[in-house]
């Protein structure tokens, strides 16, 4: 399967019908999701790995990992797990309907598109701290202006291998949205734990 075929498969997933603004829910574009998962795959962070899809939403990121050979994927979300179950039919999927703070299984790699913290301040911090607690590798999508905040949070524990800049298309989902599509400057932070000497 190539990246284009992956994006086509991901585009067929059911999307949110009842979005919750407080949780900053929106449907991740299938092309962007494919780009994230393909980066993971090329880095050797998908095949035969145990993946945690934190705040999984409709399951698009974790499902993509399963399509590319992940050993197991934990789909964790406190709100949308029924939608995820409709989208992901696999014996390698484990669905966890709880707040990310209450999840405690170690995983090889975390992929997450956390709330950006615009509605609930520092919502993204909770996700990053949990990811650092449970994994040595993290792929995390954030607004590009979060750079300093992320650097200070991970200092001494993780290093940034790369930041892949992504223009994230947000489709008109809430009443206050004026444009049909609004592009947000985001980055996919690829982070690794410092090795102990």
Secondary structure as UniProt FT lines:
FT   HELIX           3..11
FT   HELIX           21..23
FT   HELIX           30..42
FT   TURN            43..44
FT   TURN            47..48
FT   STRAND          50..54
FT   TURN            57..58
FT   HELIX           60..67
FT   TURN            68..69
FT   STRAND          72..76
FT   HELIX           81..87
FT   TURN            91..92
FT   STRAND          93..96
FT   HELIX           100..102
FT   STRAND          109..112
FT   TURN            121..122
FT   HELIX           123..134
FT   STRAND          137..143
FT   HELIX           144..146
FT   HELIX           147..154
FT   TURN            155..157
FT   STRAND          158..171
FT   TURN            175..176
FT   STRAND          181..193
//
